Amino acid sequence: MLERVEDLGARARYRAEIVTAEATYTGAATLGEDGAVELAIDAPAELVARLQMFAKLLARGAPKRREDGLAVWPERLTRWRPTEGES
């Protein structure tokens, strides 16, 4: 989950949260319209990689959202992925 903390125009800061059945990891993310993503979260590497890709897709789409007159930096985004054995 990414929850916007601050909209800085061409960049935005988000509170980042990864929730699994075993633990919750909380950190921060800074995204830029140029596709740049900075993450600060202490979580297993596989989970951080998934969050990195999710954040990168959001950042890369920012210019198009601006062009379309949409909110460049959404307030909150969540993504759910089932773990093996879940449906």
Summary of the structure (lengths in Angstrom):
residues: 87
radius of gyration: 13.3
end to end distance: 19.7
largest distance: 41.4
contacts: 211
relative contact order: 0.21
helix: 26%
strand: 34%
